[in-house]
Amino acid sequence: MAELQQLRVQEAVDSMVKSLERENIRKMQGLMFRCSASCCEDSQASMKQVHQCIERCHVPLAQAQALVTSELEKFQVRNILDRAL
């Protein structure tokens, strides 16, 4: 019975992650790539400036991905601890 509940929880988490990726992460990726492309269109910018611009474009997506990863890791640890008890 506990295994069935565990399977249901895992399926719900998988569904949530897929939805989050489709509805949020992909949009953020599109914004990041468009932002990066606009950095490259600045013919007056130096190579360093273009690189810094591209890095700034990547920050929101990197932060979102780090947050999702962190929360999933916390969930997995709690889940493992709950099963051990």
Helices and strands as residue ranges (DSSP letters): H 2-20, I 21-25, H 26-40, H 47-84
